[in-house]
Amino acid sequence: MHDHRRLGRELDLFDTDPLMGAGLPYWLPDGAVVRHTLEEYIRDAERRAGYRHVYSPALGKRELYEISGHWEHYGDDMFPPMDVGAEQVLLRPSLCPHHALIYRSRSHSYRELPLRMAELGGMYRSELSGVLGGLTRVRSITLNDAHIFCTLEQAVEEARSALELIGRAYADLGIRAARYRLSLPGEGGKYVADPELWRRATALLREVLDGSGVAYEEAEGEAAFYGPKIDVQITDPAGREATLSTVQIDFHQPERFDLHYIGPDGAKHRPVMVHRSIIGSVERAVAHLLEEHGGAFPPWLAPVQLMVLPVGEEQSEAAHALAGRARELGLRAEVAGPGQGTLAARIRSARLVPYQAVIGGREAAAGLVAPRLRDGSRPDTLPGDELLRRIGDRVAARGPGLWDPS
């Protein structure tokens, strides 16, 4: 059973320090590669799906969260206010209020909708020390968040498209959804009191799930304070369940921030706000990927994609030349030479690298390499540039696969 905390340290991906504080991990170079690659993948997927990216500050005035409802309903999970002159500012617990303000800052016509706004942004939650652990429960969170401002008639299709985007990402990442959950309010929770808005949002989410053809369960007590949501659940190797991705249809925030668009009749109309996150927090996503794959990331996500292994010093020049050409093609390649141990030891050390290229005397003389794949298979020798082409094609195609027949 894989533990992402142990793997993160063994693979030099991330770590913590008491002086930084509990729940505040830092990322080492290889971990930063994984994180950056994952974030760029998400941004690219969102751009292709018609999202526009924004940046917003990780601080906000207390009044902002009073308007959004976070201060009243979520205040126990927020860090205390900081006095700045005559104002109080807080570390944000959510990106939603900032995106609502960005939308409100400009006038919008119905012709602009749906307006899809996305951000990979930082937020902060005052988690108790006893529940913190690795990357799954942290105080500093990087959230893959997006908000779609649309008409009521567009809301179901936008939410359904968000679910499809989540499904494609899971396929590329090589992970599986354990179940889909329609999260509803429960007894005694801190929820916004507007039964009609809850009823409308719940009916629309049921329509989304029914139309998507996925099996789902309903769970009371799991809703956000401002509305119901679709949660995509994952399980770790110990069988513990967590939410990775979410889709929500929200009537509450547009009301609180007095959002509107100009309709075809020239009058103001209230938009619907669809919240969605493809991979949730980057921290939790990387933790799950580590445990799901045991540190053997899909080739496109691996911190090192190709390890070149010269048998002897005589082949070092050819090995470095191949690695250099790989890097020019955008691949992450390194050389492990004889100074780092026997060939067998170097092969074992690079066991999580998707591709190895062994260059002995015969291969160097003929301009060939002997490829070895992480799964133990050993394709026929081939020219170095052909190996790079195959790896490049596989990386570009994404997904967990290692080798295509041709």
Secondary structure, DSSP 8 states (H G I E B T S, - for coil): ---HHHHHHHTTSEE--TTT-TT--EE-HHHHHHHHHHHHHHHHHHHHTT-EE----SEEEHHHHHHHSHHHHHGGGS---EEETTEEEEE-S-SHHHHHHHHHTS--BGGG-SEEEEEEEEEE----GGG-BTTTB-SEEEEEEEEEEE-HHHHHHHHHHHHHHHHHHHHHHT----EEEEEE--TT------HHHHHHHHHHHHHHHHHHT--EEEEET-SBTTB-EEEEEEE-TT--EEEEEEEEEESHHHHHTT--EE-TTSSEE--EEEEEESSSBHHHHHHHHHHHHTT---TTT-S--EEEEESSGGGHHHHHHHHHHHHHTT--EEE--GGG--HHHHHHHTTTSSEEEEE-HHHHHHTEEEEEETTS-----EEHHHHHHHHHHHHHH-SS------
